[in-house]
């Protein structure tokens, strides 16, 4: 996924550029700079400044420029996290809390942690990966059950979970469960299977099958 880094330290900007990433030097809460890097057309923003106070300003500036932006912010405490959510952050994360949970998981369930790392990052050479898809309003999958649209048979991808627009998770979806516009599907599959599901989600004809009429 294409991204651009905003960084105050010129040495880190140079490192990003050397690694082939887009990067600009400046302050991430600067409205003009956010405009220049395309915040109005961005899908999401990660506010990861070391200072919680600065992160609040980044979130406020970005939310003002793009009300539809999905914002994830770094917070060092629960109190800071609450303020960032008031400022407009969709999700907040504490490196200390995440690090603590990961240490505990690596000590008790190391294989599960390794497996989730591999499939969630989609590393090269790994056949399967985890992906999430939001069902568009005009998707042919909307208002049909998983069995009716035959996701598994037509794409090979497996639907592991469905999150409704109300935020409710169904972690054991069956062929009888209906998919609605705005739902988010969590799926497991190979790169090819995931691409087939993307096409199916958009209503595109899959290359190796005849046109299908929905029940």
ROVOVO-543120 format. One record per residue (C-alpha): x negated, y, z negated. Coordinates in pm, whole numbers, padded with zeros to 5 digits, always signed. Each point is the difference from the previous one (the first is absolute). Example, Ala and Ser with C-alpha at 12.3 -4.5 7.8 and 13.67 -1.06 7.14 Angstrom:
2
-01230-00450-00780 -00137+00344+00066 
//
This chain:
215
+00000+00000+00000 -00155+00336+00097 -00079+00238-00284 -00195+00315-00081 -00199+00072-00316 -00003+00343-00169 -00309+00032-00218 -00176+00292-00168 -00345-00163-00015 -00176+00049+00338 -00215-00309-00056 +00306-00221-00030 +00150+00160+00311 -00319-00089+00187 +00021-00358-00128 +00357-00032+00126 -00094+00138+00340 -00298-00236+00027 +00233-00293-00073 +00229+00111+00282 +00280+00148-00213 +00172+00334+00049 -00095+00241-00278 +00008+00373-00073 -00157+00203-00278 +00236+00201-00218 +00251+00000-00283 +00287-00245+00045 +00257+00233-00159 -00067+00270+00264 +00323+00037+00200 -00179+00115+00315 -00243-00292-00011 +00283-00249-00052 +00172+00150+00302 -00317-00033+00207 -00046-00370-00080 +00364-00074+00093 +00185-00042-00328 +00335+00083+00164 -00024-00304+00228 -00181-00229-00246 +00159-00317-00130 -00160+00021-00342 -00251+00175-00224 -00229-00132-00273 -00092+00259-00264 -00318-00137-00158 -00180+00304-00142 -00186-00061-00328 +00198+00269-00183 +00365-00068-00088 +00075+00372+00015 -00144+00024+00351 +00198-00305+00106 +00321+00169-00114 -00080+00296+00226 -00074-00234+00292 +00335-00174-00048 +00189+00329-00029 -00160+00141+00316 +00054-00315+00206 +00360-00046-00114 +00083+00360+00086 -00133-00043+00355 +00153-00342+00064 +00304-00103-00208 +00002-00346+00165 -00364-00078-00078 -00073-00312-00207 -00243+00115-00269 -00210-00222-00225 -00197+00178-00272 -00279-00095-00238 +00073+00070-00369 -00220-00063-00303 +00289-00009-00251 +00374-00064-00022 +00055+00367-00081 -00180+00110+00316 +00188-00262+00203 +00332+00144-00116 -00105+00350+00104 -00108-00121+00342 +00334-00168+00054 +00174+00326-00092 -00229+00176+00251 +00113-00239+00273 -00213-00315-00011 +00187-00316+00105 -00239-00230-00182 -00280+00050-00251 -00282-00230-00095 -00251-00006-00283 -00342-00147+00086 -00043-00096-00366 +00327-00192-00018 -00058-00169+00336 -00357-00089-00098 +00117-00150-00327 +00266-00214+00164 -00246-00115+00266 -00259-00099-00258 +00261-00206-00183 +00123-00161+00324 -00353-00087+00114 -00062-00164-00336 +00319-00208+00004 +00105-00039+00368 -00305+00070+00220 +00118-00209+00297 +00334+00180+00019 -00175+00338-00010 -00237-00104+00279 +00288-00130+00211 +00206+00317-00039 -00305+00214+00081 -00059-00192+00322 +00356-00001+00132 +00082+00357-00103 -00310+00144+00170 +00040-00210+00314 -00372-00072+00022 -00150-00114+00330 -00018-00376+00035 +00298-00050-00232 +00303-00142+00177 +00275+00129-00229 +00073+00344-00137 +00265+00177-00207 +00189+00285+00164 +00305+00213-00081 +00255+00133+00247 +00280+00251-00047 +00306-00094+00206 +00091+00295+00231 +00358+00124+00026 +00031-00124+00360 -00177-00332-00054 +00182-00309+00134 -00088-00172-00328 +00221+00238-00199 +00330-00143-00128 -00100-00358+00085 -00123-00283-00219 -00353-00137+00023 +00147-00317+00146 +00205+00181+00265 -00302+00180+00145 -00223-00308-00054 -00306+00197-00111 -00204-00306-00090 +00084-00197+00313 -00054+00292+00238 -00310+00158-00154 -00159-00256-00230 -00023+00261-00277 +00152-00079-00339 +00209+00251-00197 -00125-00017-00359 +00207+00282-00149 +00254+00269+00084 +00023+00333-00178 +00330+00181+00042 +00037+00375+00039 +00100+00007-00369 -00341-00145-00091 +00129-00347-00093 -00236-00287+00090 +00122-00337+00126 -00306-00223-00040 +00172-00319+00120 +00180+00097+00323 +00178-00277+00189 +00146-00034+00348 +00335+00119-00141 -00133+00334-00126 +00100+00303+00207 -00246+00268+00115 +00111+00363-00008 -00140+00315+00158 -00250+00158-00238 -00094-00330-00165 -00370-00081-00028 -00113-00351+00092 -00315-00153-00148 -00123-00264+00244 -00288-00246+00030 -00137-00099+00338 -00287+00005+00245 -00084+00316+00194 +00190-00134+00302 +00303-00094-00210 +00006+00341-00165 -00017+00170+00341 +00291-00213+00122 +00204+00106-00303 -00080+00365+00071 +00137-00040+00353 +00307-00182-00131 +00058+00278-00253 -00003+00259+00281 +00233-00202+00220 -00266-00086+00258 +00025-00327+00194 -00255-00256-00110 -00214-00108+00297 +00070-00374-00021 +00376-00005-00058 +00317+00081+00189 +00227+00288-00114 +00187-00099-00318 +00356+00091-00090 +00060+00067-00367 +00289-00189-00164 
//
